[in-house]
Amino acid sequence: MFNFFKTKPKNYIDLSCEDFQKGMTAGDAVIIDVRTAGEFNSGKIKGARNIDIMSPSFMAQIQNLPKDKKYYIYCRSGNRSGQACDIMSEIGFENTYNLASGIMNWPYEVV
């Protein structure tokens, strides 16, 4: 009858810190932090741009991004960035990568 537990397939890839760090150095990589401005200002991955998923302008901001890039997306724990990857894949982005454990487990430099 109803399958309430059916999950839709993910159209993005969850990455470990090591794989995320390797991937974000590619020439066509764009690093996006989807946390709030306050969280972003308290420490971010070098080169990241802030597009707050909770902002009313989130959709407008991501719709203006080129779809031919690779997007490395993170938040505090990996939850909001996973949601952002989902949204982006639904509107045609094919290369979205989620930092599965979030920046709170990031062992590399934060600026």
Secondary structure, DSSP 4 states (H G I P E B T S, - for coil): ---TT--PPPSSEEE-HHHHHHHTTSTTEEEEE-S-HHHHHT---TT-EE--TTSTTHHHHHHTS-TTSEEEEE-SSSHHHHHHHHHHHHTT---EEEETT-GGG--S---
